[in-house]
Amino acid sequence: MFLGRPLAGATTAFIIMCAAAQAQDFQACLSGVRAEAAQRGVSGATFDRVMAGVTPDPRVIESLQFQPEFKTPIWDYLATLVDEQKIKEGRAMMARHAQALAAAEQRFGVDRHTIAAVWGVESDYGNVTGRWGLPQALSTLACTAPRRRDYFRGELLATLQIVQRGDLAPEKLRGSWAGAFGQTQFMPSTYLRLAVDGDGDGRRDLVDSVPDALHSTANFLAKAGWRTGEAWGYEVRIPAGYAGPSGRRDKQPLSAWSQRGIRRVDGSALTGEGSPGLLLPAGANGPAFLVFRNYDAAFSYNGADSYALAISLLSDRLRGRPGIRAAWPTDDRGLSRAERKELQEHLLRRGFQIGEADGAIGAVTRKAIAEYQRRLGLEQDGRAGGRVLDALRAGR
């Protein structure tokens, strides 16, 4: 028995064998997808056209392990998605597409501010729709992901059906690593079920047609139970030391919340239709909200409270209402996109090679922040927060 270091040639051969086995497994998986797609009416020509040259991309699996809605502090998440830039841009886009928004509102009963808020949060009003090729991303997930392979296989099959139906050409199939794409980031299966024609051309194009995207978003929310004319919720004050029930699903009559000493944030009595839940996104020491049925409809779009709250708060700001009044329980505030860009500009001036200052905090910027934190003797978490920005502004 050989107990020393393995020979380099043997190691290389083993790696090659593993890669070949993985490639064989991937192709076997795609063969199964091709057969199932045929049962759904997807021709072999369409399959070959869409899947030409597709190989697994390990970066997709890396992205599967990190989802900002669940891992980013709520004050960071909202600081970027509900900032003054987003509000200003949203009002301009609402004015530009007023006719399409009004038609969607009338057709589906969902108010235009909420439709625009989804548009803004999902793709920055169509400016950031995703860089991943859907066939490659979804086939990687369907054939190699450590979990939810069946789900992503279904989304890959839906993608093939979209092309077969003539809604989109393969070159338009670009979106998120998970398969969401278009102006308002529909998953392919959702696209098949709920996408509608909003501009009257007989096609459902959520990539290049703003009316199609806005009408389809309104249709999604309507199908999710949106109630015309009702509010999503509002900010409230809870008594000091509150330890009662909370959570979107723990719905109780307004009278029950009132008896616990909960009031609107301005001190007035609670109002609204139905039985809301009490949302404490940062615990009892942070902002609190009563959330109603329309909040649940927004939640269904993504399945995260941080996301639903961003949609809801942005819709309020687009209406001209004020932002959150209570403070988040942190001494390291979240940064707006303008502040994140400023942070990057400071890092560039200090010689950190992070590329363009664009306000998007990626791995390179986080690494630079961690190094800067090390120099200051701070915790090296790489987070773009107020503490780091203030230190940079002070010239430390």
Summary of the structure (lengths in Angstrom):
residues: 396
radius of gyration: 24.1
end to end distance: 59.4
largest distance: 80.7
contacts: 1229
relative contact order: 0.11
helix: 54%
strand: 5%
